Amino acid sequence: MADKIGFVGLGIMGKPMSKNLIKAGYDLTVYDIIPAPVEEVVAAGAAKGASAKDVASKTAIIITMLPDGPDVEKVVLGPNGVLEGAKSGSIVVDMSSISPIVAQKVGKACAEKGVEFLDSPVSGGEPGAIEGTLAIMVGGKQAVFDKVKDILAVMGGSVTLTGDVGAGNVTKLANQIMVAVNIAGVSEALVLATKAGLDPEVVFNAVKVGLAGSNVLNAKGPMMIARNFNPGFRIRLHQKDLRNTLLTAEALGIPLPVTAYCQQMFNALMNEGKGDNDHSGLVQYLEKTANVEVKKPG
């Protein structure tokens, strides 16, 4: 644990991830543009950085966890950013979910300064971030991956090198397709059952151990039935991921019609002011079209 670690971006995911590194005994310096989470993580044992540049100047491994590609470009490549402070031989690990094209652009800029780069997006939402059970998908060099794998393993239940820089985010986009389509399927099924007069919880319990069972069903079905849309992963972030998926698909010349429909449902919910709902809230789009609300009878 000799290497000092920097962590930039202490949002709904980054804050618990950074706390897990502190619990594991790592020397952490943190920064976020919002003071409150910084103070909370500092109280847990981290040092406070004055900027992304300052964090990078004090650490050998810099982890970034940010909302989207433009944020990563600004924080890593922009004024007072990571590359202004990073030393040759440092490693930047971007754990944001961004376009693979942006990941490759940032990776190239890092390489020009002698800084190594991995794109390492995650899946598992806030619960996985808190519990340290995230699925971490990594793109980059094997030798660089080997240097940080143990650090990533503190935050994840699985850590997998999937290819060169950009491959981590391609894998994440594939993941986000499967999650979105699964949520849409669960939503349609529970809307159907409720409209037919059944108790959706009974239907959920009946199918969850069969072929229809999945982590998505187990995590999101009860939230839909309980009308609990407090965010573990926000609709607006999943919409962003699907937008990046469709842009990547366009560049590759492939159609993704089901993904496109899911993204449009998320768009509609965002227009209704529900972008900060958990993505299980997708059920609300289908409820509106069916004039029914998924919930227990009575």
N, C-alpha and C positions, 0 to 999 in steps of 0.2 A: 504493500500500500504506500510505497514511497512517492509515487506521482501525485501531485496536487491536481485536483479536478475543479474546473469551472463549470457552472451551470447557469445558463441564460434562458429565462422564460419560465416563470413560476405560476402558470395558470392551473386549470383544473387537473391537468395531468402532471405538469412539471413540478408542482409543489410536493405532492406525495412521493414522486420519484426521487427528488432531491433528498427528502427526509429519509428514504430507505438507504441512500448512500451514506448519510450521516450515521444512521443506526449501525451500518456495517463497518464503521470506523474510518471512513475516508475523510481526508482533509478537503473541505469543500468551500469554494468562494462563489457567491451567487449574485445575480443581478436581474432585475425586472424593472420596467418603466413604471409599474405600480408599486408604491412603497409598502403597502400592507403585507403582501405575501413575503416580501423580502424580510421584513421585521420578524415574521412568524418563523421563517426558516433559520434566520440568524439566532433567534431564541432557542431553536432546537440544536444549535451548535455550529452553524456555518459562519464564515466571515462574509462581510458585506463588500461587494464591488461597487465602484462608482459609475461604471459603464461596461459595455461589452468589451471595449478595448482594455479597460483596466483589469477585468476578469482574465482576459487572455494573456495579459502581460505577467500575471502572477501564477499561472497554471500551465501544466504540460498537456493536459487533455481537457478540451472545452466541449461541453455538451450543450446543444441548443434544442429547445422544445417550443416551437412557435406556431401560430395559427395557419400560415400559408406561405407559398413561395415568395411573394414580394416581401414579407416580413423577414424571411431567411436571407434574402439578398441584401436587405437594408442592414440587418444586424451583423452579418458576416462580412459583406463587401463594402458597406457604406461608411460614411464618416464616423469616426469614433467607434468603429466596429471591430469585430474579432480579428480580422487580418491586420489591422493597424497595430494590434498589441501582441499578436502571436509570434513566437520565435520559430525559426527554422527547425524542423523536426517535431513540432507540436502536432497533435492530432485533433481535428475537429470532427465531432460525431453529431450529425444533425438528426434528431429523432422526430422531427416534424413530418407530417404527411403532406408532401408537395408533389408537383409534377416531376417526373423523372428527368425531363429536359432541364428544368431549373436545377435539380440536384447535380446534373452533369456540368452545368455552367459554373456552379459554385465550386465543385470539385476541381475543375480546370483552373479557376482563379487561385484556389488554395495551392495547387501543385506549382504554379508559377512563383509562389513565395516560399516554396520548400516545405509547405505544411501538408500533412496527410489528411485525407477526408474520407469519411464513411457516411452514406445515407442509411439511416437505421430507424425507419418508422415503426410504430407499434400498433398492436390491436389488443383490446381488452377493456377499454374505457376506464373511467375513474375507479371502479372496483379493482380492476387489475393493477392499476397504478398504486393504489393504497396497499394492496396485498403483496405486491412484488411478483405478480404472476403474468405479466404481459407477454404476448408473443412478439418477439423482436425480429424484424426482417432486415438483413444488412446487405448493403452493396459496397464493394471495395476490394482492396488487396487482401489476400490471405494473411500476409505477415502483419499488416496493420490490425486486422480483425483479431488475430491471436493476442495482440498486446492489450486489447480492451475487452476481450470476451468475458473475463471474470467480473469486470466492472458492470457490464451489461447484465450479467446473470443475477446481480443483486436486484435488478429491477424487473427481470423477466423470468417466466417459467420455462421459456424456450428461447434460444438465441441461435439464429440460422443465417449463415452466409449464403446468399442466393445468387451471387454473380458479381460483376464489376459495378462501379459507381452508377447509380440509377436503378439497378436491379432490385434494391430494397423497396423503392417506391413503386416499381411495377408490381412486385409481389403484394404490396399493401393495397394497390388499386384492385387487384384481383380479389383480395380479401373483402374489400368494401363492396364489390359487386355482389359477392355471395351473401354478405350480411344484409344488404339492402333488399335483395330479392327475397331472402328468407323472411325478413320483417314484413314485407308486403304480402307474402303468402300466409303468414300467421294472421295478419290483419284481415285478409279476405276470409279466411276460414272462420275466425271468431265472429266476424260480421254476419256471415252466412248462418252460423249456429244460433246467434242471438236473434236474428230476424225470423228464424224458424221456431222461436219460442223456447230454445234450449238454454240451460245454464252454461255459460261459456267456461266456467271453472270446471264443471263436470266433463265437458268435452276436452278441455286441456288435459285433465288427469287421465282421461281415457286413451289419448293418443300419444302422450309424451314418452311412453316406454316402447312404442312401436317404431316403424321406419320413419315416421314423421318427426320423431323426437330429435332435438338438436340443442346445442348450447343457446342458440338464439331463442328458440321456443321457451326453454326453461327460464331464461333471463328476462325476456320481454313480454311473454304471454301474461304472467302475473301482474306486471306493471300496467298493461292495457286493461285488464279486468278490474284492478284496484283504482284505475284513473290516476295513476301516479306517473306523471311525466316530468318529475324532477330530473335534471340532466345528469346522466352518466356519460353520454356522448350526445352532443347537441345536434339538432336537425340541420342547422346552418353549416356545421362542420362536415356532416355527411354529404350534404348537397355540394359543398366545395370539393370533396373527394370525388364525387361522381362527375362533377364538371371536369376535373383534371383527368378522370378516366376517359371521358368522351373526347377530350382534346387529344389525348394520347392515341385513342382508337382511330380518330380521324387522321392523325399523322401516319398511322400504320395501314390505313385504308381498310379497316374492318368495321362492320356494323355491330352495334350493341343495342338492339331495340328495347330489351327489357330493362337494361340499365337506364336508358334514356327516359323511359316511362317513370321509373322510380325517381329519377332526378326531377322530373316535372311535378310529381306529387309533392316532393320536398319544397320545390319552388312555390307551389300554391299555398302550402302551410306557412312558409316564410312571409308571403304576402298578407296572410291573416295575423301576422304578429306572433307566430308560434316558433320562430327560428331558434329560440333558446330552450324549447321543450326537448326532452330526450327523444332520440330517433324512434323509439317505440310509439311516439305520438303520431307517426305516419297513419296509424289506424283511424285518426280523426278525419283524414281526407276521405277514406272509404265509408266511414260512418255517415258523413254528410251526404254522400251520393245515395246511400241506402236508407237514409232517414231513420237510423237506429243508433243506439249507444251501447257499446259492449260493456256490460256490467252484470253482476249477479241480480237475479230477479228480486222484486220486492222493494 
